[in-house]
Amino acid sequence: MKKLTAILFILTGFGFVGNASAGVDAKSHNGSFCHAYYGNQSSDFRHQSDGIKNKSNGSRWVGCPLIQDRLSAKGGADPIWVHWKNSVAGQNIRCTFFSKRGNGSTLQSRTENDLNGGWFRFSPTITQDTRYGTYYMYCLLPKGSTLNTIYVDEK
């Protein structure tokens, strides 16, 4: 009887842990998942373990397909954070984050800019299509800079 009670206690504990984390589904995407937005500029980028680096002498666009796997979530994505490294002070990155409907049309988008590198956040919440929708982001990446991480939390 003591063994059965102990097993039930352990299983109940796992149930509480599962329920406590049910509202959060965060993913951290490495910037190396991104690609040249314009195919003829592919050689301007280097895919590295810490992200995608713009090795050209000018700003270049990158596109980043992002995983949305919580199709039943109705709270959208928030927070959305981006980390990048800037090799030249005073350069600005501009990124637009999209939620897409299942048919590919845009449901909602937000654009953010950041100066000098580090973390920046998209605000407020990005609505998602709960039926077959996706996320996508593209950024204008300054010369010599690296897009490291895209963090998306589905609610």
ZINORZI-V403986 format. One record per residue. N is the residue number from 0. RES is the residue in three letters. SS is DSSP state (2 for helix, 1 for strand, 0 for the rest). OMEGA is omega in whole degrees, -180 to 180 (* if undefined). Layout:
BEGIN
N,RES,SS,OMEGA + N,RES,SS,OMEGA
END
This chain:
BEGIN
0,MET,0,179 + 1,LYS,2,179 + 2,LYS,2,179 + 3,LEU,2,178 + 4,THR,2,180 + 5,ALA,2,180 + 6,ILE,2,179 + 7,LEU,2,179 + 8,PHE,2,179 + 9,ILE,2,-180 + 10,LEU,2,177 + 11,THR,2,178 + 12,GLY,2,177 + 13,PHE,2,178 + 14,GLY,2,178 + 15,PHE,2,179 + 16,VAL,2,180 + 17,GLY,2,-180 + 18,ASN,2,-178 + 19,ALA,2,-177 + 20,SER,0,-175 + 21,ALA,0,-177 + 22,GLY,0,-176 + 23,VAL,0,177 + 24,ASP,1,-175 + 25,ALA,1,176 + 26,LYS,1,176 + 27,SER,1,-178 + 28,HIS,1,175 + 29,ASN,1,180 + 30,GLY,2,179 + 31,SER,2,174 + 32,PHE,2,-179 + 33,CYS,0,-177 + 34,HIS,1,176 + 35,ALA,1,179 + 36,TYR,0,175 + 37,TYR,0,-174 + 38,GLY,2,-178 + 39,ASN,2,178 + 40,GLN,2,-178 + 41,SER,2,-178 + 42,SER,2,178 + 43,ASP,2,-176 + 44,PHE,1,173 + 45,ARG,1,176 + 46,HIS,1,-176 + 47,GLN,1,178 + 48,SER,0,180 + 49,ASP,0,176 + 50,GLY,1,179 + 51,ILE,1,-176 + 52,LYS,1,174 + 53,ASN,1,-178 + 54,LYS,0,180 + 55,SER,0,178 + 56,ASN,0,180 + 57,GLY,0,177 + 58,SER,0,-180 + 59,ARG,1,178 + 60,TRP,1,171 + 61,VAL,1,176 + 62,GLY,1,-174 + 63,CYS,1,173 + 64,PRO,1,-175 + 65,LEU,1,-176 + 66,ILE,0,168 + 67,GLN,0,-177 + 68,ASP,0,179 + 69,ARG,0,-172 + 70,LEU,0,-180 + 71,SER,0,-179 + 72,ALA,0,-179 + 73,LYS,0,-176 + 74,GLY,0,179 + 75,GLY,0,-179 + 76,ALA,1,177 + 77,ASP,1,5 + 78,PRO,1,171 + 79,ILE,1,-179 + 80,TRP,1,176 + 81,VAL,1,174 + 82,HIS,1,178 + 83,TRP,1,178 + 84,LYS,1,-179 + 85,ASN,0,-179 + 86,SER,0,-179 + 87,VAL,0,-179 + 88,ALA,0,176 + 89,GLY,0,178 + 90,GLN,0,-175 + 91,ASN,1,171 + 92,ILE,1,176 + 93,ARG,1,-179 + 94,CYS,1,174 + 95,THR,1,179 + 96,PHE,1,-177 + 97,PHE,1,161 + 98,SER,1,-176 + 99,LYS,1,173 + 100,ARG,0,179 + 101,GLY,0,-180 + 102,ASN,0,177 + 103,GLY,0,179 + 104,SER,0,-178 + 105,THR,1,175 + 106,LEU,1,-178 + 107,GLN,1,175 + 108,SER,1,176 + 109,ARG,1,177 + 110,THR,1,177 + 111,GLU,1,176 + 112,ASN,1,175 + 113,ASP,1,-178 + 114,LEU,1,171 + 115,ASN,0,176 + 116,GLY,0,-177 + 117,GLY,1,-179 + 118,TRP,1,167 + 119,PHE,1,-172 + 120,ARG,1,170 + 121,PHE,1,-179 + 122,SER,0,-8 + 123,PRO,0,-178 + 124,THR,0,174 + 125,ILE,1,180 + 126,THR,0,176 + 127,GLN,0,175 + 128,ASP,0,-176 + 129,THR,0,176 + 130,ARG,0,171 + 131,TYR,0,-180 + 132,GLY,0,179 + 133,THR,1,172 + 134,TYR,1,177 + 135,TYR,1,176 + 136,MET,1,168 + 137,TYR,1,-176 + 138,CYS,1,169 + 139,LEU,1,-173 + 140,LEU,1,-179 + 141,PRO,0,180 + 142,LYS,0,177 + 143,GLY,0,-177 + 144,SER,0,-178 + 145,THR,1,171 + 146,LEU,1,-172 + 147,ASN,1,-168 + 148,THR,1,172 + 149,ILE,1,-178 + 150,TYR,1,-178 + 151,VAL,1,178 + 152,ASP,1,178 + 153,GLU,1,-180 + 154,LYS,0,*
END
